[in-house]
Amino acid sequence: MKIAMIGTGYVGLVSGVCFSDFGHEVVCVDKNPAKIDMLERGEVPIYEPGLDDLMARNVAGGRLSFTGDLAEAVAGADAVFIAVGTPTRRGDGHADLSYVYAAAEEIAGALTGPTVIVTKSTVPVGTNRKVGEIVRAARPDAEFDIASNPEFLREGAAIDDFMRPDRVVVGVETERAKTVMGDIYKPLFLRDFPIVYTDLESAEMIKYAANAFLATKITFINEIATLCEKVGADIKSVSKGMGLDGRIGNKFLHAGPGYGGSCFPKDTKALARMGQDHAAPLHITETVIDVNEQMKRRMVDKLQDLLDGSFNGKTVAVLGVTFKPNTDDMRDAPSLTLVPALIGGGAKVRVVDPQGRREGEGMLPGVEWTEDPYAAAEGAHAIVILTEWNEFRALDLDRIAGSMSSPRFADLRNVYSREDVVAAGFEAYVAVGR
Ligand SMILES: NC(=O)c1ccc[n+]([C@@H]2O[C@H](COP(=O)([O-])OP(=O)(O)OC[C@H]3O[C@@H](n4cnc5c(N)ncnc54)[C@H](O)[C@@H]3O)[C@@H](O)[C@H]2O)c1
């Protein structure tokens, strides 16, 4: 199969690399020339564990290449995947589909033979059909089919998720599209990973419903955590006791500072807008969005209490600013609420993050970046764990407490136990839901 992948971000690049590893001939396209230059030099523009090796192997095998020239990639391709961004549209919460529609226009102009145009980006119900209309209007002569193939990979575990998915969802209208998609995913089908074939609208809806459900689960446990703090229960035990129930499951039941990232915030908002537009309001999703905002602000209050009511003149070491470990993605990370609140309140903030600096420098003005958590903590009034990178899971707490001005610890990912923290000499410890 010859595949063109339009957009080489977190999803497009991982998908393109993995498809080439399946044995397909893949050309990845991006309109950002700096990205293409890096990729052509063999450098990966994002941090994703294992991606550099897999990419190098498939480039060397002659199955994977990169270009800024969309027409060159689309000509002769059996399938063209659209994997461009669908961020929140400024002002109204809808998904911004301008990149998807622009890509559809460009693809239309470049179509040569029979091709399946596949949308991998997360798009509201009806978008695939609109993509088809755009292409048809621009090229009434072209032979093409439409398919919806939403992506479920998680940053930080993206290759494994792509290669060993819980399921692949494919929305199609024609047998020809189904056959091409079946051929593309054959290596997974042969290994018994389920492929759910459905219509375009259902495929689009599956992605939003899945993300909104997971965001709801996180928000639910965060609210229970708030109540645990008031009544003296321990959220870690509560999550464990709940998660062992097979009907509930233990995933996405870890209390924390509120969800962030490149998907949940924008996808919950887009789904809520979809409900409003169709007079079928999604009250649960709307409440989840509100409660998650409150959760992030609650973390600011927690920190303020820890620092005797004021950030002014305090030095705070923040460990982890990416939205989760094993990614450099900062989009909608809780750090973007917490760190500006600290700085706005007069604190000096030192930040340590194994991969966050490149993205984070522009997004967190006024912070001091350091490489080492021990250096960050020296002379500080508080340390905060905001992202649970492995690097922060086995800190020498005695050494940290001994070097701080006033050893106080906000463990917003519940990594440590109160006993260990107190035994190490910290005078105050706050966590979430304990
Ligand atoms: N990031 C995730 O974990 C994840 C997971 C599942 C689904 N998704 C969905 O996948 C889509 C892509 O997300 P992402 O995080 O990879 O986005 P991203 O912002 O990292 O990458 C998008 C890329 O597309 C490029 N692009 C935009 N228009 C283009 C065009 N016309 N031609 C060529 N390149 C173009 C941009 O330059 C950019 O490099 C979104 O809809 C997102 O919701 C993301």
The ligand as a MOL file (V3000), in Angstrom:
LIG
                    3D

  0  0  0     0  0            999 V3000
M  V30 BEGIN CTAB
M  V30 COUNTS 44 48 0 0 0
M  V30 BEGIN ATOM
M  V30 1 N -1.9180 14.0630 20.3990 0
M  V30 2 C -2.6080 12.9910 20.7390 0
M  V30 3 O -2.2990 12.2970 21.6950 0
M  V30 4 C -3.8180 12.5860 19.9150 0
M  V30 5 C -4.4010 11.3170 20.1380 0
M  V30 6 C -5.4950 10.9340 19.3710 0
M  V30 7 C -6.0130 11.8120 18.4330 0
M  V30 8 N -5.4420 13.0330 18.2470 0 CHG=1
M  V30 9 C -5.9920 13.9060 17.1990 0
M  V30 10 O -5.1330 13.8730 16.0770 0
M  V30 11 C -5.1090 15.1530 15.4390 0
M  V30 12 C -3.6740 15.6350 15.3510 0
M  V30 13 O -3.1950 15.8630 16.6510 0
M  V30 14 P -1.6500 16.1050 16.9560 0
M  V30 15 O -1.5080 16.1780 18.4270 0
M  V30 16 O -0.8440 15.1300 16.1920 0 CHG=-1
M  V30 17 O -1.4850 17.5660 16.2870 0
M  V30 18 P -0.1580 18.4100 16.0930 0
M  V30 19 O -0.5550 19.8240 16.2990 0
M  V30 20 O 0.9510 17.8400 16.9200 0
M  V30 21 O 0.2460 18.1830 14.5580 0
M  V30 22 C -0.4800 18.6250 13.4670 0
M  V30 23 C 0.5030 18.8180 12.3100 0
M  V30 24 O -0.2200 19.0310 11.1100 0
M  V30 25 C 0.4940 19.9520 10.3110 0
M  V30 26 N -0.4200 20.4970 9.3020 0
M  V30 27 C -1.5130 21.2730 9.4760 0
M  V30 28 N -2.1100 21.5330 8.2910 0
M  V30 29 C -1.3890 20.8910 7.3550 0
M  V30 30 C -1.5050 20.7690 5.9260 0
M  V30 31 N -2.5060 21.3430 5.2540 0
M  V30 32 N -0.5830 20.0490 5.2670 0
M  V30 33 C 0.4330 19.4630 5.9360 0
M  V30 34 N 0.5860 19.5350 7.2730 0
M  V30 35 C -0.3130 20.2400 7.9700 0
M  V30 36 C 1.0250 20.9560 11.3070 0
M  V30 37 O 2.1210 21.6750 10.8040 0
M  V30 38 C 1.4380 20.0150 12.4730 0
M  V30 39 O 2.7730 19.5860 12.3380 0
M  V30 40 C -6.0330 16.0490 16.2540 0
M  V30 41 O -7.2980 16.0510 15.6820 0
M  V30 42 C -6.0770 15.3610 17.5960 0
M  V30 43 O -7.2620 15.6110 18.2900 0
M  V30 44 C -4.3520 13.4310 18.9540 0
M  V30 END ATOM
M  V30 BEGIN BOND
M  V30 1 1 1 2
M  V30 2 2 2 3
M  V30 3 1 2 4
M  V30 4 1 4 5
M  V30 5 2 4 44
M  V30 6 2 5 6
M  V30 7 1 6 7
M  V30 8 2 7 8
M  V30 9 1 8 9
M  V30 10 1 8 44
M  V30 11 1 9 10
M  V30 12 1 9 42
M  V30 13 1 10 11
M  V30 14 1 11 12
M  V30 15 1 11 40
M  V30 16 1 12 13
M  V30 17 1 13 14
M  V30 18 2 14 15
M  V30 19 1 14 16
M  V30 20 1 14 17
M  V30 21 1 17 18
M  V30 22 2 18 19
M  V30 23 1 18 20
M  V30 24 1 18 21
M  V30 25 1 21 22
M  V30 26 1 22 23
M  V30 27 1 23 24
M  V30 28 1 23 38
M  V30 29 1 24 25
M  V30 30 1 25 26
M  V30 31 1 25 36
M  V30 32 1 26 27
M  V30 33 1 26 35
M  V30 34 2 27 28
M  V30 35 1 28 29
M  V30 36 1 29 30
M  V30 37 2 29 35
M  V30 38 1 30 31
M  V30 39 2 30 32
M  V30 40 1 32 33
M  V30 41 2 33 34
M  V30 42 1 34 35
M  V30 43 1 36 37
M  V30 44 1 36 38
M  V30 45 1 38 39
M  V30 46 1 40 41
M  V30 47 1 40 42
M  V30 48 1 42 43
M  V30 END BOND
M  V30 END CTAB
M  END
